Amino acid sequence: MEVAVVGAGIVGACTAWALARQGVEVTLYERKQPMGETSRASSKLLHGGLRYLETGQFRLVGKALHARTDWLELAPHLCHRLEMLLPMYRDKGRSQLTISAGIRIYDVLAMGSGFPRARVLKPSEVLALQPGLSADGLVGAWAFFDAQMDDYALGNWVVEQFRQLGGELVTDFEVRDLAVLDGFDRIVNATGPWAMQLRETMPGKPSYTLDWVRGSHIVLDRVCPAAMLLEVPGSSRIFFVLPYKGRTLIGTTEVRQSGPNNPGPSEDEIRYLLDAHNHYLAPAAMRCDVVEAFAGVRPLLRSADNPSEATREWAFERTGNVLHIYGGKWTTAKLQGDEAANRILQ
Ligand SMILES: Cc1cc2nc3c(=O)[nH]c(=O)nc-3n(C[C@H](O)[C@H](O)[C@H](O)COP(=O)(O)OP(=O)(O)OC[C@H]3O[C@@H](n4cnc5c(N)ncnc54)[C@H](O)[C@@H]3O)c2cc1C
């Protein structure tokens, strides 16, 4: 059987790799270069996603917590465990009870993944780990583990595994219409944010709709002593302040778009992230301290009015010999690719 996979983001790469492991002849088509779009613009976290517990996504969080371990075992040179601090402030944001309940559930769902359990830190312990953090009203923090990756390098490592199994990668090749791949027995549409556009080249109404939600990050050229998850002041949104390659990575935003193309981060998003950072951390960062800013477009399954609450699950649609993949997240992309491979071979 010959299969064409369109899109060399992490989902297409994992699907192509899974098919190649099953002995299938696969050609992976990429419009630009592998990992050139959303898959290199992530928060670089291999995580369960603590905040998804609030929207009841227990099954997904459980799968993702265990998927972290798979990546750490597969490519320990490109990802590592990361301790995250979740500071708690008196009379601010979510209650200590809510946060503690979430952390406990996270721990239970992670059981068997090999990650250490979360622990509570006193204010003095938190400030020892993150001296720049505002101490005003600080009552302590939860410290729990997730993992961090180099998304671009890890994604390209997956592509390399695929190629070592004899898979063919064709870059700088845009599949404008699925009909051009007629010679293949089966086709996978793994074009992430662009999946709807390619789906529309086939007859019939798509079974799913995508929600395009841009997320931006900024990078400060300063060392970040501890990874943190914090609440955006005046909102229930969560943002990250992370150490990354000797610098500080801050993200992210959620801006709904009417299409898949990535316009890059707006000045408003950069300001929003700087304000959120400066609310908690000293010294304050100015616009001129931002050495890099980047954005990616999340291909989310449309499931909620508020993009923060939209599911990070994935879905498949089969039309003739084509399998379309919608949604998902980086951490669970290998599971998604394995499932896609099994479905396309059925
Ligand atoms: C700001 C942000 C932060 C995130 N943080 C995390 C995180 O920390 N952890 C996590 O688990 N997930 C995270 N995610 C989610 C994760 O990054 C995405 O779910 C994932 O990268 C999507 O991968 P993909 O392969 O579907 O899409 P993409 O990476 O966009 O890949 C699609 C590919 O298809 C190609 N393509 C499109 N059309 C065509 C065509 N017609 N012909 C040929 N090629 C085509 C594109 O060029 C692209 O390379 C984040 C997402 C965003 C936006």
The ligand as an SDF file (V2000), in Angstrom:
LIG
                    3D

 53 58  0  0  0  0  0  0  0  0999 V2000
    0.7660   29.3860   21.0710 C   0  0  0  0  0  0  0  0  0  0  0  0
    0.6520   27.9040   21.1360 C   0  0  0  0  0  0  0  0  0  0  0  0
    1.1890   27.2200   22.2050 C   0  0  0  0  0  0  0  0  0  0  0  0
    1.0720   25.8420   22.2750 C   0  0  0  0  0  0  0  0  0  0  0  0
    1.6970   25.1970   23.2870 N   0  0  0  0  0  0  0  0  0  0  0  0
    1.6120   23.8590   23.3620 C   0  0  0  0  0  0  0  0  0  0  0  0
    2.3270   23.1750   24.3680 C   0  0  0  0  0  0  0  0  0  0  0  0
    3.0840   23.7680   25.1320 O   0  0  0  0  0  0  0  0  0  0  0  0
    2.1820   21.8400   24.4370 N   0  0  0  0  0  0  0  0  0  0  0  0
    1.3490   21.1390   23.5850 C   0  0  0  0  0  0  0  0  0  0  0  0
    1.2080   19.9390   23.7520 O   0  0  0  0  0  0  0  0  0  0  0  0
    0.7030   21.7710   22.5700 N   0  0  0  0  0  0  0  0  0  0  0  0
    0.8350   23.1040   22.4370 C   0  0  0  0  0  0  0  0  0  0  0  0
    0.2160   23.7550   21.4170 N   0  0  0  0  0  0  0  0  0  0  0  0
   -0.5480   22.9870   20.4250 C   0  0  0  0  0  0  0  0  0  0  0  0
    0.3750   22.3790   19.3470 C   0  0  0  0  0  0  0  0  0  0  0  0
    1.4320   23.2440   19.0560 O   0  0  0  0  0  0  0  0  0  0  0  0
   -0.4420   22.0810   18.0880 C   0  0  0  0  0  0  0  0  0  0  0  0
   -1.5660   21.3170   18.4230 O   0  0  0  0  0  0  0  0  0  0  0  0
    0.3690   21.2950   17.0590 C   0  0  0  0  0  0  0  0  0  0  0  0
    1.6370   21.8700   16.8470 O   0  0  0  0  0  0  0  0  0  0  0  0
   -0.3830   21.2330   15.7290 C   0  0  0  0  0  0  0  0  0  0  0  0
    0.4020   20.4950   14.8390 O   0  0  0  0  0  0  0  0  0  0  0  0
   -0.0880   20.2100   13.3710 P   0  0  0  0  0  0  0  0  0  0  0  0
    0.8530   19.2310   12.7690 O   0  0  0  0  0  0  0  0  0  0  0  0
   -1.5320   19.8370   13.3900 O   0  0  0  0  0  0  0  0  0  0  0  0
   -0.0500   21.6290   12.6330 O   0  0  0  0  0  0  0  0  0  0  0  0
    1.2210   22.4220   12.0070 P   0  0  0  0  0  0  0  0  0  0  0  0
    2.4060   22.3370   12.8700 O   0  0  0  0  0  0  0  0  0  0  0  0
    0.7410   23.7840   11.6450 O   0  0  0  0  0  0  0  0  0  0  0  0
    1.5470   21.6000   10.7110 O   0  0  0  0  0  0  0  0  0  0  0  0
    0.7590   21.6500    9.5440 C   0  0  0  0  0  0  0  0  0  0  0  0
    1.7180   21.5830    8.3650 C   0  0  0  0  0  0  0  0  0  0  0  0
    0.9780   21.4050    7.1550 O   0  0  0  0  0  0  0  0  0  0  0  0
    1.6260   22.1650    6.1470 C   0  0  0  0  0  0  0  0  0  0  0  0
    0.6240   22.4060    5.0890 N   0  0  0  0  0  0  0  0  0  0  0  0
   -0.5100   23.1250    5.1930 C   0  0  0  0  0  0  0  0  0  0  0  0
   -1.1970   23.0850    4.0360 N   0  0  0  0  0  0  0  0  0  0  0  0
   -0.4600   22.3230    3.1890 C   0  0  0  0  0  0  0  0  0  0  0  0
   -0.6690   21.8960    1.8380 C   0  0  0  0  0  0  0  0  0  0  0  0
   -1.7490   22.2480    1.1470 N   0  0  0  0  0  0  0  0  0  0  0  0
    0.2900   21.1090    1.2510 N   0  0  0  0  0  0  0  0  0  0  0  0
    1.3900   20.7240    1.9660 C   0  0  0  0  0  0  0  0  0  0  0  0
    1.6280   21.1030    3.2360 N   0  0  0  0  0  0  0  0  0  0  0  0
    0.6970   21.8810    3.8510 C   0  0  0  0  0  0  0  0  0  0  0  0
    2.0580   23.4300    6.8580 C   0  0  0  0  0  0  0  0  0  0  0  0
    3.0910   24.1070    6.1520 O   0  0  0  0  0  0  0  0  0  0  0  0
    2.5240   22.8710    8.1950 C   0  0  0  0  0  0  0  0  0  0  0  0
    3.9030   22.5550    8.1810 O   0  0  0  0  0  0  0  0  0  0  0  0
    0.3560   25.1330   21.2800 C   0  0  0  0  0  0  0  0  0  0  0  0
   -0.1690   25.8210   20.1910 C   0  0  0  0  0  0  0  0  0  0  0  0
   -0.0020   27.1890   20.0940 C   0  0  0  0  0  0  0  0  0  0  0  0
   -0.5020   27.9160   18.9000 C   0  0  0  0  0  0  0  0  0  0  0  0
  1  2  1  0
  2  3  1  0
  2 52  2  0
  3  4  2  0
  4  5  1  0
  4 50  1  0
  5  6  2  0
  6  7  1  0
  6 13  1  0
  7  8  2  0
  7  9  1  0
  9 10  1  0
 10 11  2  0
 10 12  1  0
 12 13  2  0
 13 14  1  0
 14 15  1  0
 14 50  1  0
 15 16  1  0
 16 17  1  0
 16 18  1  0
 18 19  1  0
 18 20  1  0
 20 21  1  0
 20 22  1  0
 22 23  1  0
 23 24  1  0
 24 25  2  0
 24 26  1  0
 24 27  1  0
 27 28  1  0
 28 29  2  0
 28 30  1  0
 28 31  1  0
 31 32  1  0
 32 33  1  0
 33 34  1  0
 33 48  1  0
 34 35  1  0
 35 36  1  0
 35 46  1  0
 36 37  1  0
 36 45  1  0
 37 38  2  0
 38 39  1  0
 39 40  1  0
 39 45  2  0
 40 41  1  0
 40 42  2  0
 42 43  1  0
 43 44  2  0
 44 45  1  0
 46 47  1  0
 46 48  1  0
 48 49  1  0
 50 51  2  0
 51 52  1  0
 52 53  1  0
M  END
$$$$
